[in-house]
Amino acid sequence: MALDPTKHADWEIAEDAEKSMKKVYQLAEELGLTQDELIPHGHYVAKVDFAKVLDRLKDKPDAKYIDVTAITPTPLGEGKSTSSMGLIEGMGKRGLKVIGAIRQPSGGPTMNIKGSAAGGGLAQCVPLTPFSLGLTGDINAIMNAHNLGMVAMTSRMQHEFNYNDAQMAKRGLRRLDMDPRNVEMGWIIDFCAQSLRNIIIGLGGKMDGLMMQSKFGIAVSSEIMAILAVSTSLKDMRERMGKIVVAYSKAGDPVTTSDLDVAGAMTAWMVEALNPNLLQTIEGQPVFVHAGPFANIAIGQSSIVADRVALKLADYHVTESGFGADIGFEKFWNLKCRYSGLKPHCAVIVATIRALKCHGGGPRVVPGQPMDPAYKEENVGLVDKGCANLVHHINTVRKAGINPVVCINAFYTDTKDEIAVVKKHAEAAGARVAVSKHWEKGGDGALEFADAVVDACNDKTDFKFLYDLSMPLRDRIALICKEVYGGEGVEYSPEALAKAQKIEKDPVLSQLGTCMVKTHLSLSADPTIKGVPKGFKLFVRDILTYGGAGFVVPVAGAISLMPGTASDPAYRRIDVDVETGKVKGVF
């Protein structure tokens, strides 16, 4: 008998469920994996050799492909991972062969406010502790590969400063003449460490490096994390790794990891990480956990290889895109699907009564502080006003040629009248609607949700990208601003404008995709503006170049690639039982 989620914490529910988990060998057998395709990491987690699976099943038709996105969330999130797990569990209860794919959590949110994103209540991915604390080491591999690139760049700068051309040639090196004031990359660490956003390195003597301004980003913002998400093979990853732009020469030419002769060594760290990780839901359905880029500062998708493997092994595959449809689904639509060649059969938009009240003018939601009573008491008026945000996201998904399913991620405090208002607005916008109580009841509470998604997968879709890669960069940004965010125009800092003009003239860079960086808390770039803002202009302050991942990155608003740690972070409540070694308090 599962624990009651209204009385027990998520980690307690997960710990109890783990007593009856399937061993990974049973999961593999049920999936139809062969023994040499499974790479066990203990009894309950494994990697899967994706290349062997895809080669063996290359002639097998793909499963139905389902993406899960959401409305604009509150800072607490609105349950995309929980709803993804619930959908998988509900489909499992219907006897369907289904697999999920979600992102690996970053240590930053896990030890901060948001938690590990394993789901919640009776709709979780387990085992929770390995899932939350490093898993099989993929993020560690990304940090090592990324920081090795920085070691190569900074050491080369020092050598070029200390040696003349003849001394360089004697060492087999050519002068790259990198400009320390025009460096693209920084260092990475997998925590929310705001004190490392801006740093000075190279203090000391002649042999301690070149003194210069530098920076840290969170690991999931690394271009190598994006490369892990979009790579389709080891060969593809190796080629992408060599195209990473680390800095620019004093003449303004890009300097890549290939120029530094470090791309091969960086890829060596990533060979095992390219294989997706196999875990399971609380109810025993298989889930791939692979890649973990945020959607507000990165591409926000689990990996293409995980999707491709799942589509060969199951009849239905559920993947997840980060945050709201304005950023997570937009990047799934225009980046991930473009690079993978895959087309979705269905998209799910997750909504909660809590978030709709927030967008309807409800009290401010502050992470780490108790929720205002307004979010637990009936207020049909707030929900009614907030549904404009939901309708906006429905319209965004429909622009991709997909008719979405709205999942009302219901909680026991929601009332019938509040839910009825959401259903009225969603159905009027042309979407299917399902009320799901997976958080409280697991798969049994998600049957209506599962049925709606299966039904939607039989619809004829007309999937199409928002823009063609031949469209100039600034035109693309303006199109995304208008059609996805609802803004009326784009403004640029002088630096961003100069970069955009240069990219548009470059025959290679101009053909890369566009990966927007923007707050997830508003359709605009201002996180305090809720609902559906009108008349705003998007301010693009910088544009980054991710040549290896295959996109340019316009940065809108004040968002940082290194989040900060709050005053009451989760790590204050995480501990270890010294008698059993079990971790408690992870959520």
N, C-alpha and C positions, 0 to 999 in steps of 0.2 A: 504494500500500500504506500503510495507516494506521500511525502509530507505536504501539508497544507501551506501554499505560498503566502497566505494571508497571516500566517503565524510563524513562518520560518524564513531566514535569510536565504538568498540564492546559493551561497556557498554551502549551507547546511543541506539544502535540497540536493545539490550536486553530489556532495559527499555521501548522502544516503543512497542516491541512485547508482553511484559508482560501485556499490556492493554487488550489483547484479549486471554490471556491464558485460557486453560480449567481448571476448578476447579478439584482438585484431586479426588473428588467423581465421576465426569464424566469419568476421566481417568480409575478409578477402574471399573466402570460399563462397559466401552468399552473392558476392559481386561477380564471381566468375573469374577472379584473378588467378593466375598460375603462381606456383611457389617462387619462381625466379623473378616475378614482377613485384613481389613484396619485399620491402627492406625494413624489418621490424626495429623499432626503438622502444624496447620493453614489451610488455604484454598487451598494451591498450592503444599504442600509437605506432604508426608506421609511415614510411615514405613509400610511394609507388613509382616504379620505374616507368615514367610516362612514355618514353620512346618505344619500349618493348610493347606496351599495351596498344599504342596507336598503330604500330606496324602490324601487330597480330589482328587487330580489328579494323583495318583500314577500309575494308569493303562493307562493313556493317553500317546501316543507316543511322543517322543521328537521332537522338531523343528530342522530345519537345523542350524548348529552351525558354526559361522564365526568369525575368529580372525583377528584383524587389527593390523599390525605392520608397520615397516618403514625401510628405509635406515638409515645409520648413519647420525644423524641430525647435524645441526649447533647448537650453544648455544641457538638459538632462538626457536628451535623445528621446526618440518616440518609438523605439522597439523594432527597428528593421531586422536586426539579428534575431530577436525574440520571435518576430513574425515569420522569418525565414525558417527557423527551427520548428515553429508551430505548423507551418504549411507542410513541411517535410513529414512531420509526425502525423498530421491529418491525412496526407496521401498514403502514408504507411498503413494507417488504420483502414483505408479503403482497399488495401491489398495491392497497391501500385508499387512498381519498382522505381524508386526515386533516390536521387543523390543531391546533396547540397554543396555549395562552395561559398565560403565566407573568408574574410580577411583575417590574417593573424594580428592580434592586438599588439600595440606598442606599449613598452614599459612606461612611457610618459603618462597616458591616461589611466593605465592600470594602477599606478601608484599615486594618482592625482584625484580627479573628481568623477570622471565619466565611467571608470571601471574597465573591465577587460573585454566587453562586448561579446560574451559567450551566449547571450540571450538572458532569459530570466524566468523565474517561477518554474513551471513544468515544461518549459520550452527552452532547453539549454543544450549547448555542445559540451561534451565531457570526454575525458577527464579534465576538470576545470583548472587544477593547479598547473599541469604541464602546458595546457592551452595558454594560460595567462603569463607564465613565467619562462619564456624562452623557447618552448616547444622543442624542436629538433635543431635549433641553432641557426635558422635562416637569417634572422635579423643580425645576429652576431657576425655571420659571414658577410652580410652587406656592409656592416660597420668596418670590418677589416679590409674589404675590397675598396671601399670609398676612401678610407683614411690612408691606405697605401698609395692611392692616387695623389693625395695631398702630400704625403712624404716625398713622392717622386718629384712633385712640382717644387716644393720648398727647398729640397736638397739641390735640385738643378739650379734654382735661382742662386743659392749660396755658391755653388761651384763656378757658375758663370761670373759672379761678382769677384771671386777670389783668383780666378785663373784667366790668363790671356788666351788668345785663339790657338796659339801653338801648344800650350799646355792642355787645352781642351781637346785638341786633335790627338794628342798623345794618349789621352784617356778614351779615345774612340767616341767623343761627343761633339756634336755640332751646336753652335750657339743659337738658342731660340729667342733670346733677347726679350723675355717676358716682362711685362710692365706690372710692377707690384701694386700699382694703383688701379689696375684693371683686371682683377682676378674674378673669375666666375664662380669657382667652387669655394666651399668652406669645409670645416670639419663636421663630423656628426657624432651624436651620442643619443641613446634611446631613453632620455628623460626630458622632462620639461624644465630646462635649466636657463631661466631668463638672464642670469648673470653672465652667460657665455654668448649672448647674441652678438656682442661687439667686443673684440679683444685685440690686444697687441701681442704679436709673437716675435721671436728673434732677439729678445733682450739678452744682454750679456756680451760676450766677446766675438771675435771674428769667426770662430768655429761653431757658434751657437745659432747660426741661421741669419737670414736677412731680416732686419727689423721691418715690420709692416703691419698694417691693420688686417685683421682676419675675423672669422665668425664661426659659430657653431649653429647647425640646424638640428632638428630632431631626426632620428634615423629614417623614419618613414617618409621624410621629404627628399631623401637622397634620390638622385637620378637613377642610381643602381636599383633602388626599390621599384621605380617605374619600369626599368628594363626587365626586372624579374616578372612584373605583371604582364608585359606585352610581348615578351620573347616567345617564339614558337618552337625553338629547338636550341640545342647547345651551339650549333653553328651560327644561328641568328643572334644568340646572346653574345658570342665572341665578336661578331662584326659590330654589334651595337656598342659593346664596351670600348672599342677602339675609336669611336666617334664622339666620346664625351669631351666637351670643351672645358678645359680647366682654367684657362686664362687667355689673354690676348697679348700679342707682341706690342712693342712700342710703336710699330707701324700699323697696328690695328688688326693684324691677322690672327685668326683663332689658333690656339695651341691645344692639341688634343692629347689624350692618353696614349695614342699611337706614337705621337711625336716624342713622348717621354719614354717609350719602350716599356710601358708598365701594363698595357691592356691585357696581355696574356696572363701575367701574374695575378691581376685583379680577377680575371675570369676563373683562375684556378681556385680561388676562394669560394666560387659560386657553383661549382659543378654539382655538388650534392644538393644545394639549395634549390636547384631548378626542378627537382622532383617534388610533387605536391604531397602534403601530409594528410594522412587518413585518420579521422576521429569518428565520433558518432553522436547522435542525439541521445537525450535521456531515455528515449524509447527504442534505441538500437538501430536507427537508420544511419547510413554512412554519410559523412560530411568531409569534404576536402577543405583544409585550412591552408591557404597559400597566398603569399604576398600581403602587404598591409599598408598600402599608401592611403593617407587621408584624402578625402575628396575636396576639402576646402583649400589645401595647399599642394595637392598632387592629383593623380589620376583617379584615385578612389575606387579601385576595382580589385577583386581577387584575380588570379592569374588566368591567362588564356589557356595555358596547358592544363590547368585543373578543369576548366570548362570542357575542353576537347576530350579529355579522358572520361569525364562523367557522361558526356553525350554519347559515348560509345558503350558505356557499361549499363546505362539505365534506360528507362522509357520516358522519364521526366527528370529534368535537371533544373534546380533552383539556384541562381547566383544572386549576389547582393551588390548593390552600388551604394556608396557612402552618402550620408546626409540626404538633403532634399533632391527632388527631380531637377531643380535648376542647376545643380552642379554634379551630383552623382550620376543621375540618369543621362544628363547631357553628355557627359564624358563616356559613359557606356555606349551611347547612341553614336556619337561622332568620332570617338577615338578607338575604344576597345573593339567594337563591331567592325570598324574600318580595317583595323590591323588583323583581326582574326578571320574575317570573311564570314562570320556567323551572323544569322538573323534571328531575333527573338520571336517566339510565338505569342508571348504574353508579357505584360508588365504589371506589377502590383504597386499600388501607392498606399503606403501605410499611414494611417491617421489616428490620432488619439483625441479624445474629448479634451484632455488637459491642454494639448497644444492648440487646438481650435479656440479654446477659451482665451489663451494667451494672445492669439492673433485677432480676437474679437475685442481686445481692449482690456483683458484681465490684468491682474497685478503682475508686477515683474517677477520672473522666476530667477532666483539666485542660487547657483550651485553651492552646496554645502550648508544651505539654510533651509529650515522647514518650509514646506509648501503652504502658501496662503490658503485659508479655509475655502476660498472661492473655487478652488480646483477640486474640492471634494463634495461641494454642495451643488445642487441642481441650479443651473443658470442657462436656460434655453436661449436667452437673448445673446449672451456672449458667444455661444456655440454657433448660432445663426450668423452673426457678423463674421466670425472667424472662418466660416466655410468658403469665403471668397478666396482665401489662400489655397484651399483644397481644389477649388474649381480651376484656379490658375495652373496648378500642377497637372490636373487632368488634361487641360488644353495643350500643355507642353508635350506630354506623352503622345497625344493624338497627332501632333505635328510630325511625329516620327512614323506615322502610319499604323499605330497600334491603338486598339481600344482597351483602356486599362481596367483592372479590377481594383476597386477601393477596398482595402481591408481596414475595418474599424477595429483597431487593437483594443478590445474592451477590457475595462477593469471593473471590479465589483462596486465601485463608487459611481459608475456611470448610470444614468437613468434612461428609461425607455423613451421619454420625450426628447432627451438630448440626442440619442442615437437616431431617432426618427427624423430629426432635422438634418442630420448628416446624410442620411439615405436620400432624403428629398432632393438636396442640392446635387449630390453625386449622380443620381439617376437622371436628373434634368440636364446634366452636362454630358450625358450619354455613356456613363460608365456603369459597369456591374458593381454591385456592393455586397459585401459579406461581413457579417458581424462574427468576430472570432474571439473565443475565450481561452486561447491556448495557454496564456500565462497562468490561468487558474486551473485549467482542466487538461492541459496537454493536447494530444491528438484528438481525444474525444470532444474537446471544445473547438476544434478547428475543422470539423467535417463540412460545414457550410462553406467555409473558406476554400477548402480543397476542391469541393465540387464546382465552385464558381471559376476557379483557375483552370480546372480540367475542361470545363465548358468553353472558356475563353481561348484555350489552346486550339480549339477546332475552328475558330474564326479565320477568315481569310484576311491576311495582313497586306499592307502596301508599304513595307519598310523602305524609308529613304533618308539619306543624310540631310542635315540642315544646310550644309555648304559643300561646295566642291573645293578641292585643294588648289585649284587654279585661281580661286578668289583671293584678292589681295588681303593681307593680314588685317589691316584696319577695317576693311569692309566686313570681314568675318566677325571681328570683335563687336562691331556695331550691330550686326545681325543677331548675334547671341544676346547682346544687351536688350535689343528690342523684342525679339521673339521668345526668349526664354526668361529674362529677368523682368521685362515690361518697362524698361527705361526708355528715355527719349533721345539719348545721345551719349557720346563718349568724349572725355577730355583727357589730355595726356600731359605729364610732366615733360619738360624739355628733354630730359635724358631718355624717357620712354619713347617720345616722338622720334628722336634721332635713331634709336635702335629699330623702331618699326620701319622707318624709311630705309635703313640699311638692309633689313631682312627682306623687304619687298623687292629690292634690287638684286638679291642674291639668288641665283638659279636653283640652289640646293635648299637653303633655309626657307625660301618662299613656298616650298612644297611640303613643309612639315605641318603636322596637325596643330591645333590650338588648344592648349590646356589652361583654362582660366584658374587663377587663384583669387578667391573671394570668400568673405565670411559665409558660413552656413546658417547663420542665425537670422538672415533677412534676404529677401529677393534682391535688395539693393546691396551696396558695399558698406552700409552702416548697420551694424548689428542691433542697434536699438530700435530700428523702424520695423514694425511688425505688419501683419496682414498683407495687403497688396499695394505697395507704394506706387505713387503716380508722379510723373513729371521729373523724376530724378535723372541726373547724368552720372555715368560711371566714370570714376577717376582712376586712370591707369598710371601708377607711379613708376613702374619698372617693367622690363620685359627680359626674361631669362631665356637662354638657349639650351635645350636638352637635345643635342644632336644625336646622342645614342638612343634615347627613348623614342625619338622621332617627333618631337613637338617643341614649339616655342611656348613660353609660359608668361602671359601677361598678368601682372600682379596689381590687383585693384584694391584700393583702400589701405587701411593701416594694418592689415593682417601680417603676421610674422611667421616665418618658417621655423621658429623656435617658440612654442607656447610657454607660458609661465605656470609655475606651481602655485596653487591656491593656499589660503591660510589654514584650511582644514582638510588636508589631503588624505587619501585613502590609506596611505602607508601607516598612519597613526593607529589604524585598527587591524592591521595585518600582523600576524604572529605565527609561531610554530609551536605545536604541542611537543615538548621535548621528550615525552615518553613514547609517542608513536611516530614522530617526525612529520605528522600531517600539518599542512598549512591551513590556517583558518583566517577568515575575514576578507578573502578575495571575492570580488563581486563583478 
